[in-house]
Amino acid sequence: MNITAGTDPFSLFQSWYDEAVAAEVNDPDAMALATVDAGGMPSVRMVLLKEWAADGFVFYTNYESRKSGELDATAKAAFCIHWKSLRRQVRVVGPVSRVDAARSDAYFASRGRGSRIGAWASAQSRPLDSRDSLAAAVAEVEARFLHDVPRPPHWGGFLIEPQEIEFWADGEHRLHDRFRFTPDAAGGWDVSRLNP
């Protein structure tokens, strides 16, 4: 099947994502997020993509985690979403910044109570002496917030502003369809078809 790119990568992403929601068994929003440390050593982990619009792609996390430290230090990231059932992937590279507090508050309020409690209880990426210690931290947070659970100050979103968005669709005999979008000087997008 021959895939065409169009001129708007966010429109194409939305179309592919909608198909992935119908086709993927679990987490069509799961993406492999890559960061680098001060020495240039890369690190990658799965996170969930929660928003996208013309300004970029947003995910949420603990600001005291390893990934956040690396993002704050370098202000650069890349991610790849792979939809195995559709045999497609999207790769994004660009600068990173924290989203504003109001945006983080709005998303945090949409999460389930257990996830909001977990954001307070987990000292993400730091050593944990036992599962019992984590359970005790959860119980303490549950007792402190009997009703509403506000967003912790150490938790929020990051925006990846794409300098490059690449779409890849599997093709017969490895003759894949690949398109790379890069921002142009007029505020639009240049699109190139790439060799597979």
C-alpha positions in Angstrom: 0.0 0.0 0.0 1.3 3.4 -0.9 1.1 5.9 1.9 0.9 9.7 1.3 2.0 12.3 3.7 -0.1 15.4 3.1 1.2 18.7 4.5 0.3 18.7 8.2 2.2 16.2 10.4 -0.2 16.7 13.3 -3.2 15.8 11.1 -1.4 12.7 9.9 -0.4 11.8 13.4 -4.0 12.2 14.6 -5.2 9.9 11.8 -2.6 7.2 12.6 -3.3 7.5 16.3 -7.1 7.1 15.8 -6.3 3.9 13.8 -4.0 2.7 16.6 -6.6 3.2 19.3 -8.9 0.8 17.4 -6.1 -1.7 16.6 -3.7 -1.8 19.5 -4.5 -4.1 22.5 -2.7 -1.9 25.1 -1.5 1.7 25.3 -1.6 3.1 21.8 -0.1 6.2 23.5 3.1 4.4 24.8 6.3 6.0 23.5 10.0 5.3 24.0 11.4 8.5 25.3 15.2 9.1 24.8 17.3 11.5 26.8 21.0 12.0 27.4 22.9 12.7 30.6 25.7 15.3 31.1 28.3 12.9 29.7 26.3 12.2 26.6 25.1 8.7 27.6 21.7 8.0 26.3 18.8 6.6 28.3 15.4 5.4 27.1 12.2 4.4 28.8 8.5 4.1 28.0 6.2 6.9 28.9 2.6 7.8 27.8 2.0 10.6 25.3 -1.0 12.6 26.6 -1.5 15.6 24.4 -0.4 16.9 21.0 -1.2 20.1 19.1 0.6 22.5 16.8 3.0 23.5 19.6 4.2 19.9 20.1 3.8 16.7 22.1 3.3 16.5 25.8 3.9 13.9 28.5 3.8 14.1 32.3 6.2 12.9 34.9 7.9 13.4 38.2 10.1 16.5 37.9 12.6 14.9 40.4 13.1 11.8 38.3 16.2 10.9 36.3 14.5 11.6 33.0 13.4 15.1 34.2 17.0 15.9 35.4 18.3 15.0 32.0 15.6 16.9 30.2 16.1 20.0 32.3 19.9 19.9 31.8 19.9 19.4 28.0 16.5 20.6 26.9 16.5 17.9 24.2 14.7 14.7 23.6 13.5 12.2 21.1 10.7 9.7 21.1 9.4 6.8 19.0 5.9 5.4 19.0 5.6 1.9 17.4 2.2 0.6 16.6 3.1 -3.1 16.0 -0.4 -4.2 14.9 -0.4 -1.5 12.2 3.2 -1.9 11.3 3.8 1.8 11.7 6.0 4.1 13.8 6.4 7.8 14.4 9.7 9.4 15.5 10.1 12.9 16.9 13.2 14.9 17.8 13.3 18.4 19.3 13.8 20.8 22.2 12.0 20.3 25.5 10.5 22.6 28.0 8.2 22.3 31.0 4.5 23.1 30.4 2.9 25.8 32.5 1.3 25.0 35.9 -2.2 25.4 34.7 -1.8 22.8 31.9 -0.2 20.4 34.4 -3.0 21.0 36.9 -5.7 20.3 34.3 -4.2 17.0 33.3 -3.4 16.0 36.9 -7.1 16.6 37.8 -8.2 14.2 35.1 -6.2 11.3 36.5 -7.7 8.7 38.8 -7.3 9.1 42.6 -4.9 6.2 42.9 -2.6 7.7 40.2 -2.7 11.1 41.9 -1.8 9.5 45.2 1.0 7.6 43.6 2.5 10.9 42.2 2.9 12.1 45.8 4.0 8.7 47.3 6.7 7.7 44.8 10.2 9.3 44.9 10.6 8.2 41.3 14.0 6.9 40.1 15.4 6.9 43.6 16.3 3.8 45.7 13.5 2.1 47.6 14.3 -0.2 50.5 11.1 -2.3 50.2 7.7 -2.5 48.7 6.3 -2.1 52.3 7.9 1.3 52.4 6.1 2.3 49.3 2.8 1.0 50.7 3.4 3.1 53.8 4.0 6.2 51.7 0.8 5.6 49.8 -1.1 5.2 53.1 0.3 8.4 54.5 -0.8 10.3 51.3 -4.2 8.7 51.4 -4.6 9.9 55.0 -3.4 13.4 54.2 -5.7 13.9 51.3 -9.1 12.5 52.2 -10.9 14.2 49.4 -9.2 16.1 46.6 -5.6 15.3 45.8 -3.8 18.4 44.4 -0.9 18.2 42.0 2.5 17.9 43.7 4.9 20.7 43.0 7.4 18.1 41.8 5.1 16.7 39.1 4.1 18.1 35.7 4.4 18.1 32.0 7.1 18.4 29.3 6.5 19.7 25.8 8.6 18.4 23.0 8.6 20.9 20.1 9.4 18.9 17.0 12.3 19.9 14.8 11.7 16.7 12.9 8.8 14.3 12.7 9.2 11.1 10.8 6.4 8.7 9.8 7.3 5.1 8.8 4.9 2.5 7.4 5.9 -1.0 6.7 6.1 -2.0 3.0 6.3 -5.3 1.2 9.9 -6.5 0.6 11.1 -3.8 3.1 10.1 -1.1 0.6 8.7 1.1 3.4 7.0 4.5 3.2 8.9 7.1 5.1 8.2 10.8 5.4 10.2 13.4 7.3 8.6 16.7 8.2 10.8 19.7 9.3 9.6 23.2 10.1 10.0 25.8 7.3 10.7 29.5 7.6 7.1 30.4 7.0 5.7 28.5 10.0 4.6 25.5 7.9 6.3 22.2 7.2 8.7 20.9 4.6 8.1 17.2 3.8 10.5 14.8 2.2 9.9 11.2 1.2 12.9 9.1 2.3 14.3 5.9 1.0 13.3 2.9 3.0 
